[in-house]
């Protein structure tokens, strides 16, 4: 008998629709598919497919975790991360990650220390010295820094190797005895720092800019400010377009020194803030536009971790909020020797890492893999 006729090949349009549905948080699936044939390689590497793939899946997936301790980066998928050549010999810690880049700090105990912008897709790095303190400052109490894409109109879903900016903000004690906050921005080309924006005077000298990841919403950065001497929590806003700093009240208070609230860039575009209330309850607030056109804080959810994570949520354990994922309702929690990802909207959760050390903050590395 003659051999059976080969099955007809699927049209390219059908193949593309199948590949569009491969999970973005497992980039190895697309890599293996591209190695199967020249036809598939051409389809998957084309700009048309990559654009459709990003549009189909929306927000970039999380490909790794950035930590404020060594090692500062851990892949969470089969992502072919490319570390800097001196990765194992330099004491890097992660400060921030955004738009496909990771901001690292080197020479932690040296002033001014070095900031390193790293592209995990290519392994390329660029170093910047942190800006000098203002001439009128006599003591620096706290600093934060963040990295962001500098390309106007970019959707930021797969950008990682283009021009970038670093925003550096610090709180200083001045010669007149007052406390002020300054912010500087690096240029996207040479990396030189701008002159500090107009200083913002802080009434409470004990307030500090907390070392938790900031949130970028529209054209503004938001940082948590707290005080170790009372229970006040405030939000520091830096407007990128106007180059101005401002301070805003938060709808909650700190219950203890180590209980730092976490800011969230919510899925609906609002600013959110979450905090532990007691041992195992998360209070979530977000800004909502009122009828008078003024945004106000509204309590959005109260999540009982004991009910949500049973039998994992033992009554006596250390639970901390350590970060969030911008553009989603996802927050990260440490408990039970593990790190959990919780969607405060759908209440779905999963364990994403086995914790081996105390984690101060966690910053997700998010990008579509397009190498």
JOKA-V41156 format. One record per pair of residues at least 4 apart in sequence whose C-alpha atoms are under 7 Angstrom apart, sorted by the first residue. I is the first residue (numbers start at 1). J is the second residue. D is the distance in whole Angstrom. If there is no record, write none. Layout:
# JOKA-V41156
I_J_D + I_J_D
This chain:
# JOKA-V41156
10_14_6 + 10_15_7 + 11_15_6 + 12_16_6 + 13_17_6 + 14_18_6 + 15_19_6 + 16_20_6 + 17_21_7 + 20_53_5 + 22_29_7 + 24_61_6 + 24_368_7 + 25_61_5 + 25_62_6 + 25_63_6 + 25_77_7 + 26_77_6 + 26_78_6 + 27_31_7 + 27_78_7 + 27_79_6 + 27_369_6 + 28_32_6 + 28_78_6 + 28_79_7 + 29_33_6 + 30_34_6 + 31_35_7 + 32_36_7 + 33_40_7 + 34_40_5 + 34_41_4 + 34_44_6 + 35_41_6 + 36_40_7 + 37_41_6 + 38_42_6 + 39_43_6 + 40_44_6 + 41_45_6 + 42_46_6 + 43_49_7 + 44_49_6 + 44_50_7 + 46_50_6 + 47_51_6 + 48_52_6 + 49_53_6 + 50_54_6 + 51_55_6 + 52_56_6 + 53_57_6 + 54_58_6 + 59_157_7 + 60_157_6 + 60_366_6 + 60_367_5 + 60_368_5 + 61_366_5 + 61_367_6 + 61_368_6 + 62_364_6 + 62_365_6 + 62_366_4 + 62_367_7 + 63_75_6 + 63_76_6 + 63_77_6 + 63_79_7 + 63_365_6 + 63_366_6 + 63_367_7 + 64_73_7 + 64_74_6 + 64_75_4 + 64_76_5 + 64_77_7 + 64_364_6 + 64_365_5 + 65_73_6 + 65_74_5 + 65_75_6 + 65_76_7 + 65_362_7 + 65_363_6 + 65_364_5 + 65_365_6 + 66_72_5 + 66_73_4 + 66_74_7 + 66_94_6 + 66_362_6 + 66_363_5 + 66_364_6 + 66_365_7 + 67_72_5 + 67_73_6 + 67_93_7 + 67_94_6 + 67_361_6 + 67_362_5 + 67_363_6 + 68_72_6 + 68_93_5 + 68_94_5 + 68_95_7 + 68_360_7 + 68_361_6 + 69_93_5 + 70_92_7 + 70_93_6 + 72_92_7 + 72_93_5 + 72_94_5 + 75_79_7 + 81_120_5 + 81_121_6 + 82_120_5 + 82_121_6 + 82_122_6 + 82_123_5 + 83_87_6 + 83_120_6 + 83_123_5 + 84_123_5 + 84_124_7 + 86_90_6 + 91_106_6 + 92_104_6 + 92_105_6 + 92_106_5 + 93_104_6 + 93_105_5 + 93_106_7 + 94_103_6 + 94_104_4 + 94_105_6 + 95_103_6 + 95_104_6 + 95_105_7 + 95_145_7 + 96_102_6 + 96_103_5 + 96_146_5 + 96_147_7 + 96_213_6 + 96_363_6 + 97_101_6 + 97_102_4 + 97_103_6 + 97_147_7 + 97_363_6 + 97_364_7 + 97_365_6 + 98_102_7 + 98_147_6 + 98_148_6 + 99_148_6 + 99_149_6 + 99_156_5 + 99_157_7 + 99_159_6 + 99_160_6 + 100_119_7 + 100_158_7 + 100_159_6 + 100_160_4 + 100_365_7 + 100_366_6 + 100_367_5 + 101_117_7 + 101_118_6 + 101_119_5 + 101_120_7 + 101_160_6 + 102_117_6 + 102_118_5 + 102_119_7 + 103_115_7 + 103_116_6 + 103_117_5 + 103_118_6 + 103_146_7 + 103_147_6 + 104_115_6 + 104_116_5 + 104_117_6 + 105_114_6 + 105_115_5 + 105_116_6 + 106_113_6 + 106_114_5 + 106_115_6 + 107_113_5 + 107_114_6 + 108_113_6 + 112_129_6 + 112_130_6 + 112_132_7 + 113_129_6 + 113_130_6 + 114_127_7 + 114_128_6 + 114_129_5 + 114_130_6 + 115_127_6 + 115_128_5 + 115_129_6 + 115_130_6 + 116_125_6 + 116_126_6 + 116_127_4 + 116_128_6 + 117_125_5 + 117_126_5 + 117_127_6 + 118_123_7 + 118_124_6 + 118_125_4 + 118_126_7 + 119_123_5 + 119_124_5 + 119_125_6 + 119_160_6 + 119_161_7 + 128_191_7 + 131_193_7 + 133_137_6 + 136_174_6 + 136_175_6 + 137_172_6 + 137_173_6 + 137_174_4 + 137_175_6 + 138_173_6 + 138_174_6 + 138_175_6 + 139_172_6 + 139_173_5 + 140_171_6 + 140_172_4 + 140_173_6 + 141_171_6 + 141_172_6 + 141_208_7 + 142_170_6 + 142_171_5 + 142_208_6 + 142_209_6 + 143_169_6 + 143_170_4 + 143_171_6 + 143_209_6 + 144_168_6 + 144_169_5 + 144_170_6 + 144_211_7 + 145_166_7 + 145_167_5 + 145_168_4 + 145_169_6 + 146_166_6 + 146_167_5 + 146_168_7 + 147_165_6 + 147_166_4 + 147_167_6 + 148_164_6 + 148_165_5 + 148_166_6 + 149_163_6 + 149_164_4 + 149_165_6 + 150_163_5 + 150_164_5 + 150_165_6 + 150_188_6 + 151_163_7 + 157_367_6 + 157_368_6 + 158_367_5 + 158_368_5 + 163_188_5 + 163_189_7 + 164_188_5 + 165_185_7 + 165_186_5 + 165_187_6 + 165_188_5 + 166_185_6 + 166_186_5 + 167_183_7 + 167_184_6 + 167_185_5 + 167_186_7 + 168_183_6 + 168_184_5 + 168_185_6 + 169_181_7 + 169_182_6 + 169_183_4 + 169_184_6 + 170_181_6 + 170_182_6 + 170_183_7 + 171_179_7 + 171_180_6 + 171_181_4 + 171_182_7 + 172_179_6 + 172_180_6 + 172_181_6 + 173_177_6 + 173_178_6 + 173_179_5 + 173_180_7 + 174_178_6 + 174_179_6 + 179_201_6 + 179_202_5 + 179_205_6 + 180_199_6 + 180_200_5 + 180_201_4 + 180_202_5 + 181_199_6 + 181_200_5 + 181_201_7 + 182_196_6 + 182_197_6 + 182_199_5 + 182_200_7 + 183_196_5 + 183_197_6 + 184_193_6 + 184_194_6 + 184_195_6 + 184_196_5 + 184_197_6 + 185_193_6 + 185_194_5 + 186_191_5 + 186_192_5 + 186_193_4 + 186_194_6 + 187_191_5 + 187_192_5 + 187_193_6 + 197_243_6 + 197_244_6 + 198_244_7 + 200_245_6 + 200_246_7 + 206_227_6 + 206_228_7 + 206_229_7 + 207_225_6 + 207_226_5 + 207_227_4 + 208_225_6 + 208_226_6 + 208_227_6 + 209_223_7 + 209_224_6 + 209_225_5 + 209_226_7 + 210_224_6 + 210_225_6 + 210_226_7 + 212_361_6 + 213_323_7 + 213_363_7 + 214_221_7 + 214_222_5 + 214_223_5 + 214_263_7 + 215_221_6 + 215_222_5 + 215_223_7 + 215_263_6 + 215_264_6 + 215_265_6 + 215_326_7 + 216_220_6 + 216_221_5 + 216_222_7 + 216_265_7 + 217_221_6 + 217_265_7 + 219_239_6 + 219_240_6 + 219_241_7 + 220_237_7 + 220_238_6 + 220_239_4 + 220_240_6 + 221_237_6 + 221_238_5 + 221_239_7 + 222_235_6 + 222_236_6 + 222_237_5 + 222_238_6 + 223_235_6 + 223_236_5 + 223_237_6 + 224_234_6 + 224_235_5 + 224_236_6 + 225_233_6 + 225_234_5 + 225_235_6 + 225_236_6 + 226_232_6 + 226_233_5 + 226_234_6 + 227_231_7 + 227_232_6 + 228_257_6 + 231_253_5 + 231_254_5 + 231_255_7 + 232_253_5 + 232_254_6 + 233_249_7 + 233_250_6 + 233_252_7 + 233_253_6 + 233_254_7 + 234_247_7 + 234_248_6 + 234_249_5 + 234_250_5 + 235_247_6 + 235_248_5 + 235_249_6 + 235_250_6 + 236_246_6 + 236_247_5 + 236_248_6 + 237_245_6 + 237_246_5 + 237_247_6 + 238_243_7 + 238_244_6 + 238_245_5 + 238_246_7 + 239_243_5 + 239_244_5 + 239_245_6 + 251_297_7 + 254_259_6 + 254_260_7 + 255_259_6 + 261_273_7 + 261_274_6 + 261_275_5 + 262_273_6 + 262_274_5 + 262_275_7 + 262_321_7 + 262_322_7 + 262_323_6 + 263_272_6 + 263_273_4 + 263_274_6 + 264_271_6 + 264_272_5 + 264_273_6 + 264_324_6 + 264_326_6 + 265_269_6 + 265_270_6 + 265_271_5 + 265_272_6 + 265_326_5 + 265_327_5 + 265_328_7 + 266_270_5 + 266_271_6 + 266_272_6 + 266_326_7 + 266_327_5 + 266_328_5 + 266_329_5 + 267_327_5 + 267_328_4 + 267_329_6 + 270_286_6 + 270_287_6 + 271_286_5 + 271_287_6 + 272_284_7 + 272_285_6 + 272_286_4 + 272_287_7 + 273_284_6 + 273_285_5 + 273_286_6 + 274_282_7 + 274_283_6 + 274_284_4 + 274_285_6 + 275_282_6 + 275_283_5 + 275_284_7 + 276_280_7 + 276_281_6 + 276_282_5 + 276_283_6 + 277_281_5 + 277_282_6 + 277_283_6 + 280_304_6 + 280_305_5 + 280_306_6 + 281_302_7 + 281_303_6 + 281_304_5 + 281_305_6 + 282_302_6 + 282_303_5 + 282_304_7 + 283_301_6 + 283_302_5 + 283_303_7 + 284_299_6 + 284_300_5 + 284_301_5 + 284_302_6 + 285_297_6 + 285_298_5 + 285_299_4 + 285_300_5 + 286_297_5 + 286_298_6 + 286_299_7 + 286_300_6 + 287_295_6 + 287_296_5 + 287_297_5 + 287_298_6 + 288_295_5 + 288_296_5 + 288_297_6 + 288_298_7 + 289_293_6 + 289_294_6 + 289_295_4 + 289_296_6 + 290_294_5 + 290_295_6 + 290_296_7 + 304_308_6 + 305_309_6 + 305_313_7 + 306_310_6 + 306_313_5 + 309_313_6 + 317_335_7 + 317_336_7 + 318_335_6 + 319_333_7 + 319_334_6 + 319_335_5 + 320_333_6 + 320_334_5 + 321_332_6 + 321_333_5 + 321_334_7 + 322_332_6 + 322_333_6 + 322_360_6 + 322_361_5 + 322_362_6 + 323_331_6 + 323_332_5 + 323_361_6 + 323_362_5 + 323_363_6 + 324_330_6 + 324_331_4 + 324_332_6 + 325_330_6 + 325_331_6 + 325_364_6 + 329_343_5 + 329_344_6 + 329_345_6 + 330_341_7 + 330_342_5 + 330_343_4 + 330_344_6 + 331_341_6 + 331_342_5 + 331_343_6 + 332_339_7 + 332_340_6 + 332_341_5 + 332_342_6 + 333_339_6 + 333_340_5 + 333_341_7 + 334_338_6 + 334_339_5 + 334_340_6 + 335_339_6 + 337_354_6 + 337_355_5 + 337_356_7 + 338_351_7 + 338_353_6 + 338_354_4 + 338_355_4 + 339_351_6 + 339_352_6 + 339_353_5 + 339_354_6 + 339_355_6 + 340_349_7 + 340_350_6 + 340_351_4 + 340_352_6 + 341_349_5 + 341_350_5 + 341_351_6 + 341_352_7 + 342_347_6 + 342_348_6 + 342_349_4 + 342_350_7 + 343_347_5 + 343_348_5 + 343_349_6
